[in-house]
Amino acid sequence: MKVKELFLTISIFLLISTITVVPIQALTFISSSTCSSCTRYGLLIVVVRDSGGNPVSGATVTVKDPDDNYVKSGTTGRYGRYVTVLPRGDYYVVAGKDGLIAESDVFSLRYFKRVVLTFESSCTPEPEICDGLDNDCDGQVDEDFPSLGQSCEVGIGECKATGTYVCTVDGTGTECNAILGQPTPEVCDGLDNDCDGEIDEDRPSCYDVTIHVEENSGDSLSGAKVTIYDGTGTTPVTDTKTTDGNGDAQFCLSNGEYMIQVVLIDEVWGKVIVSGAPVEVTITL
């Protein structure tokens, strides 16, 4: 064996031993000059990378001859490499994964050949907009819009509504998808009915009125329905409220005389007079 051929054989053997395990019979790269029928082999290393230059593991690598006949195939390992031993000759390789394909030109394999294939991304980078897509091809979706999907509020007073931030129609930003409540005429009830940021501003003489409901025994009754009517007992002037755990229902009323309706199982009526100060009325069921 010539010195040059021996050196190449040893070098290739050492390279293989650091990369993969190859059957010992495959190491007959070069036969002696007296062996005219011996098959000569070469080492093929195929490296597969993505468009960013990172190794791609799990890609299928197929080796073919120039006539497009199948020769051999395998998958890339952790470092994106596929290593095999083939008879000397002309080949080309094709790699594929997740719909991406990369193909080499025809090459001649003698002692050693390293082929690098790169998956070209099918994504054309564009400025990122808010549309649920990865426009700039960086593997992230709508990353320039951190508020997307977070909770939000719109409006004030009784018109306030909650929702989440969604993409605007033109994709340039986000907006809250909450639907505003509709303002109603202001009444004296401790609420901002007309959604102008002021409470009971149309009834400046509004005083706290507490309706306390209890049993004959003196125990407080929760869950009773309380409605305040005008002095004739025909027109309600407040929404119906339910007594809390202390048996109380809170109202805000201007000066005047009112009728109180309390319903639990039975219905009981009472009366309250507001005259420039907070009032507490006890109704016994």
C-alpha positions in Angstrom: 0.0 0.0 0.0 1.3 3.4 -0.9 2.2 5.8 1.9 -0.2 8.4 0.6 -3.1 6.0 0.5 -2.2 4.6 3.9 -2.2 8.1 5.4 -5.6 8.9 3.9 -7.0 5.6 5.2 -5.8 6.3 8.7 -7.1 9.9 8.6 -10.6 8.8 7.5 -10.7 6.1 10.1 -9.9 8.6 12.9 -12.6 11.0 11.5 -15.2 8.2 11.5 -14.3 7.2 15.1 -15.1 10.7 16.3 -18.4 10.9 14.5 -20.2 7.6 14.3 -19.8 3.9 14.5 -19.3 2.2 11.0 -19.0 -1.5 10.4 -15.4 -2.6 10.3 -15.8 -4.1 6.8 -16.8 -0.7 5.5 -13.3 0.6 6.2 -11.8 -1.1 3.2 -11.5 2.2 1.4 -8.4 1.2 -0.5 -7.4 -2.2 -1.6 -3.9 -3.3 -2.5 -2.7 -2.7 -6.0 -2.8 -6.5 -6.6 -6.6 -6.6 -6.0 -8.3 -5.6 -9.2 -11.8 -6.7 -8.2 -12.0 -5.2 -4.7 -14.6 -2.5 -4.1 -13.3 0.9 -3.1 -15.3 3.0 -0.6 -15.6 6.6 0.5 -17.0 8.3 3.5 -20.0 10.6 3.0 -21.0 13.2 5.6 -24.2 15.2 5.0 -24.9 18.2 7.2 -28.4 19.7 7.2 -29.0 23.2 8.5 -32.0 25.6 8.7 -32.0 29.0 7.1 -30.4 30.4 10.2 -27.5 28.1 10.1 -28.7 25.8 13.0 -28.4 22.0 12.7 -31.6 20.2 11.8 -32.0 16.8 13.5 -34.5 14.2 12.3 -34.3 15.2 8.7 -34.5 12.4 6.2 -31.5 12.2 3.9 -31.7 10.1 0.7 -28.7 9.3 -1.5 -29.3 8.8 -5.2 -27.1 8.2 -8.3 -27.1 10.6 -11.2 -29.8 8.5 -12.9 -32.1 9.2 -10.0 -31.9 5.6 -8.6 -32.3 5.2 -4.9 -29.0 4.2 -3.1 -29.4 4.7 0.6 -31.2 6.8 3.2 -31.2 7.7 6.9 -31.9 10.6 9.3 -29.7 13.3 10.7 -28.7 13.1 14.3 -28.5 15.6 17.1 -26.0 17.7 15.3 -27.7 17.6 12.0 -25.3 15.1 10.5 -25.9 11.9 8.5 -22.8 9.8 8.0 -22.5 6.7 5.8 -20.0 4.7 3.7 -20.6 4.2 0.0 -18.7 2.7 -3.0 -16.8 5.3 -4.9 -18.9 7.0 -7.5 -21.1 9.9 -8.4 -24.1 10.7 -6.3 -26.4 13.5 -5.1 -28.4 13.8 -1.9 -31.8 15.1 -0.9 -32.9 16.1 2.6 -36.4 16.8 3.8 -38.3 17.7 6.9 -41.7 19.3 7.7 -42.3 20.1 4.0 -38.9 21.7 3.5 -36.6 20.2 0.8 -32.9 20.7 0.1 -31.0 19.0 -2.7 -27.3 18.9 -3.7 -25.7 18.9 -7.1 -24.1 15.7 -8.4 -20.7 15.1 -6.8 -18.0 12.5 -7.0 -17.2 10.5 -3.9 -13.6 9.3 -3.6 -12.1 9.0 -0.2 -14.2 11.6 1.7 -17.0 14.0 0.8 -18.8 16.5 3.1 -22.1 18.0 1.7 -23.9 20.8 3.4 -27.6 21.3 2.7 -29.6 24.3 3.9 -33.4 24.5 4.2 -34.4 27.8 2.8 -37.4 29.2 4.6 -40.6 29.6 2.6 -41.3 32.7 4.7 -40.6 36.1 3.2 -40.0 38.6 6.1 -42.2 41.6 6.3 -42.9 44.1 9.1 -44.8 42.5 12.0 -48.4 43.5 12.2 -51.1 42.3 14.6 -52.9 39.6 12.6 -52.2 36.3 14.2 -49.3 35.5 11.8 -45.5 35.5 12.0 -45.0 38.3 9.4 -41.3 38.8 10.1 -40.4 35.1 10.1 -38.8 35.1 13.5 -40.9 32.2 14.9 -43.0 34.5 17.0 -46.6 35.7 16.4 -47.6 39.3 17.1 -44.7 39.7 19.5 -44.6 43.5 19.0 -48.1 43.8 20.7 -47.6 42.8 24.3 -51.1 44.0 25.4 -52.8 41.5 23.0 -55.1 39.1 24.9 -54.8 41.0 28.2 -58.0 42.2 30.0 -59.2 45.8 29.6 -61.9 48.2 30.6 -63.8 51.0 28.8 -66.2 53.6 30.0 -67.1 54.9 33.4 -70.0 54.6 35.8 -72.8 52.2 34.8 -71.5 52.2 31.2 -68.2 50.6 32.2 -67.5 47.2 30.5 -64.6 44.7 30.5 -63.1 42.8 27.7 -59.7 41.9 26.2 -57.3 43.6 23.8 -57.6 42.3 20.2 -56.0 43.3 17.0 -57.3 46.4 15.2 -58.8 45.9 11.7 -55.7 47.4 10.0 -53.3 45.4 12.2 -51.4 48.4 13.4 -52.2 48.0 17.1 -54.7 46.6 19.6 -58.0 47.8 20.9 -60.3 46.8 23.7 -63.3 44.7 22.5 -65.5 45.6 25.4 -69.0 46.9 24.5 -69.9 50.1 26.4 -73.1 50.1 28.4 -75.8 52.7 27.5 -76.3 55.7 29.8 -79.6 56.2 31.5 -81.2 59.2 33.1 -79.6 60.0 36.4 -81.5 58.9 39.5 -80.7 59.2 43.2 -79.3 55.7 43.9 -75.6 56.1 44.6 -74.7 55.3 40.9 -73.4 57.2 37.9 -76.4 56.3 35.7 -75.6 58.8 32.9 -71.9 57.8 32.8 -70.6 61.4 33.1 -68.3 60.7 36.0 -70.6 62.2 38.6 -73.0 60.4 41.0 -76.4 61.7 41.8 -75.5 65.1 40.6 -79.1 65.8 39.5 -80.3 65.1 43.1 -77.9 67.0 45.3 -79.9 66.5 48.5 -79.3 62.8 48.5 -79.0 61.1 51.9 -78.1 57.6 52.9 -81.1 55.5 53.9 -80.6 52.1 55.5 -83.5 49.6 55.5 -82.9 47.0 58.2 -85.1 43.9 58.0 -85.4 41.5 61.0 -87.7 38.8 62.5 -89.9 39.4 65.5 -87.1 37.8 67.5 -84.8 40.6 66.5 -82.6 38.3 64.3 -81.5 40.0 61.0 -83.0 38.7 57.8 -80.8 38.5 54.7 -82.1 37.9 51.2 -85.2 40.1 51.6 -86.2 42.2 48.5 -86.5 45.9 49.3 -88.0 48.5 46.9 -88.6 52.2 47.6 -91.7 53.8 46.2 -93.0 57.4 46.1 -95.2 58.6 48.9 -98.3 57.1 47.3 -96.8 53.6 47.0 -97.5 53.4 43.3 -94.3 54.3 41.5 -90.9 52.8 42.4 -88.1 55.4 42.7 -85.2 52.9 43.2 -84.2 49.6 41.9 -85.0 46.6 44.1 -82.2 45.6 46.4 -81.5 42.5 48.5 -80.6 42.7 52.2 -77.1 41.6 53.0 -75.9 39.3 55.8 -76.6 42.0 58.3 -80.2 42.4 57.1 -79.5 45.8 55.5 -80.2 47.3 52.1 -78.7 50.7 51.3 -80.3 53.5 49.4 -79.8 57.2 48.7 -82.9 59.4 48.8 -83.6 63.1 48.6 -85.8 64.8 51.1 -89.4 63.6 51.1 -91.7 60.8 52.2 -91.4 57.3 50.7 -93.1 54.0 51.0 -91.0 50.9 51.6 -91.9 47.4 50.2 -90.2 44.4 51.7 -90.7 40.9 50.3 -89.3 37.7 51.7 -92.1 35.1 52.0 -94.7 37.7 53.0 -95.0 41.3 51.8 -94.7 44.1 54.3 -94.9 47.8 53.8 -93.3 50.6 55.8 -92.7 54.3 55.5 -89.6 56.5 55.6 -89.2 60.3 55.8 -86.0 61.9 54.7 -85.3 65.3 56.0 -81.7 66.5 55.4 -79.9 63.6 57.2 -79.2 59.9 56.9 -82.0 57.6 58.1 -82.3 54.0 59.3 -85.6 52.3 59.2 -86.3 48.8 60.7 -88.9 46.6 59.1 -90.1 43.5 61.0 -91.4 40.5 59.2 
